[in-house]
């Protein structure tokens, strides 16, 4: 099964971004907007975890989270993957009001990935780029105008104080996946199972 560890924006940040994005969803485009209840900032993604190994993943994530401080964050600005001329993913940037904030988030992601890797959960690799996925497109598109619009967003500051472990269940047909939270792992504390 697919398992991931993520930071979930709190209600205030979530509601603020939702009000900004809501009217933009109505624009006629090929974008498939991510429903707001699925919004998160992924730290580690494991594509193939056996059901009996989920508890081990939770323990690994909890151990990594317990050694890291809460992280001051905000959603502000936008970007695309892979690049503006051939975009397939439109995302909201994750920033911090503190100089150490993004470094702490990167350290948290690295710690979670390493902890999961040590138990054989094999997190996806590559450079870590914190982001919140807003929309995807089946076909590449030129994203300059979308970036101009979305880059104007600057959300409220908030403090990430836990990492949530999710199991991702595939949607049926063209349906969206369903993310089931299985544990909340406090930063600098102990685990609380969902």
C-alpha positions in Angstrom: 0.0 0.0 0.0 1.0 3.6 -0.4 1.9 5.4 2.8 3.1 9.0 3.3 4.2 11.3 6.1 3.0 14.9 5.9 2.5 18.2 7.6 -1.2 19.3 7.4 -1.9 23.0 7.5 -4.2 24.0 10.4 -7.8 25.1 9.9 -6.9 28.8 9.7 -4.3 28.4 7.0 -6.5 25.9 5.2 -9.5 28.2 5.2 -7.5 31.2 4.0 -6.0 29.2 1.1 -9.4 27.7 0.2 -11.0 31.2 -0.1 -8.2 32.3 -2.4 -8.3 29.1 -4.6 -12.1 28.8 -4.7 -12.8 31.4 -7.4 -9.8 30.2 -9.5 -11.2 26.7 -9.7 -14.1 28.1 -11.8 -11.8 29.2 -14.6 -12.2 26.9 -17.6 -9.0 25.0 -17.9 -7.6 21.5 -18.2 -6.5 21.6 -14.5 -7.8 18.9 -12.2 -7.9 20.7 -8.8 -6.9 18.8 -5.7 -9.9 18.8 -3.3 -8.9 21.0 -0.3 -9.5 18.1 2.2 -6.6 16.3 0.6 -4.1 19.3 1.0 -0.9 18.4 2.8 2.9 19.0 2.6 4.6 15.6 2.0 7.8 14.8 3.9 8.2 11.2 2.8 6.3 9.0 0.4 6.5 5.2 0.3 4.8 3.6 -2.7 5.0 0.0 -1.5 4.5 -0.8 2.2 3.0 -4.1 3.3 0.0 -3.7 5.5 1.8 -5.4 8.4 4.6 -2.8 8.2 2.5 0.3 8.7 3.0 0.2 12.5 6.7 0.1 11.9 6.5 3.2 9.6 4.5 5.0 12.3 7.1 4.2 14.9 9.9 5.3 12.6 8.1 8.6 11.8 7.3 9.2 15.5 10.9 8.7 16.5 12.1 11.2 13.8 9.5 13.7 14.8 10.2 13.4 18.5 13.7 14.8 17.9 12.7 17.8 15.9 11.2 21.1 17.1 7.9 22.6 15.8 8.4 24.5 12.6 7.0 28.0 11.8 5.5 27.9 8.3 3.3 29.8 5.8 1.9 29.0 2.4 3.0 31.8 0.0 3.8 32.0 -3.6 3.5 29.3 -6.2 5.4 27.0 -8.6 5.0 24.3 -11.1 6.6 20.9 -11.9 8.6 20.2 -14.0 8.9 23.8 -15.5 6.8 26.7 -16.6 6.7 25.8 -20.3 5.6 22.2 -19.8 3.9 22.3 -16.5 1.9 19.3 -15.2 1.6 20.2 -11.5 0.7 23.6 -10.0 1.6 24.0 -6.4 1.7 26.4 -3.5 5.0 27.2 -2.0 5.9 26.6 1.7 7.9 29.3 3.4 8.8 30.4 6.8 9.1 33.7 8.6 12.1 32.4 10.5 15.5 31.9 8.9 15.7 28.4 10.4 12.1 27.4 9.5 12.7 25.9 6.1 16.0 24.3 7.2 14.1 22.7 10.1 11.4 21.4 7.7 14.1 20.0 5.4 15.8 18.4 8.4 12.5 16.9 9.5 11.8 15.5 6.0 15.3 14.1 5.8 15.0 12.5 9.3 11.6 11.0 8.4 13.0 9.6 5.1 16.1 8.1 6.8 14.0 6.6 9.6 11.6 5.0 7.1 14.5 3.8 4.9 16.2 2.1 7.9 13.1 -0.2 8.3 13.0 -1.0 4.6 10.0 1.3 3.7 12.0 2.8 0.8 10.8 6.5 0.6 10.9 8.1 -2.8 14.2 10.0 -3.3 15.3 13.2 -4.9 15.8 16.7 -3.6 13.2 17.8 -1.1 11.0 20.7 -2.3 8.3 21.4 0.2 5.0 22.3 -1.5 1.3 21.8 -1.4 -0.2 20.4 -4.7 -3.1 22.6 -5.9 -3.8 21.1 -9.4 -2.6 18.6 -12.0 -3.0 18.4 -15.7 -3.0 15.3 -17.9 -1.2 17.3 -20.6 1.7 19.7 -20.2 0.6 23.3 -20.3 2.3 26.8 -20.4 1.8 28.0 -16.9 3.0 31.7 -16.9 -0.5 33.1 -16.3 -1.3 30.6 -13.6 1.9 31.4 -11.8 1.3 35.1 -11.9 -2.2 34.6 -10.4 -1.2 32.1 -7.7 2.1 33.7 -6.8 0.2 36.6 -5.4 -1.0 34.5 -2.5 0.5 35.0 1.0 -1.2 33.0 3.7 -1.1 33.4 7.5 1.8 32.0 9.5 1.3 28.8 11.5 3.4 26.4 13.4 3.7 22.8 12.3 3.7 20.8 15.5 3.0 17.2 14.3 3.6 14.9 11.4 0.6 12.8 10.2 1.1 9.4 8.7 -1.5 8.6 6.0 -2.4 5.5 4.1 -3.5 6.3 0.5 -6.3 4.3 -0.9 -6.7 4.4 -4.6 -9.9 5.9 -6.0 -12.2 3.8 -8.1 -12.3 4.5 -11.8 -11.4 8.2 -12.2 -12.0 8.9 -8.6 -9.5 10.7 -6.3 -7.5 8.8 -3.8 -8.7 8.6 -0.2 -6.2 9.5 2.5 -6.7 7.8 5.8 -4.8 9.3 8.7 -3.4 6.5 10.9 -1.2 8.4 13.4 -0.3 11.9 14.5 3.3 12.1 15.6 4.0 15.3 17.6 7.3 17.2 17.0 9.4 17.0 20.1 7.0 14.6 21.9 5.4 11.1 21.7 3.1 9.5 19.2 -0.7 9.6 19.3 -2.4 6.9 17.2 -5.4 7.7 15.1 
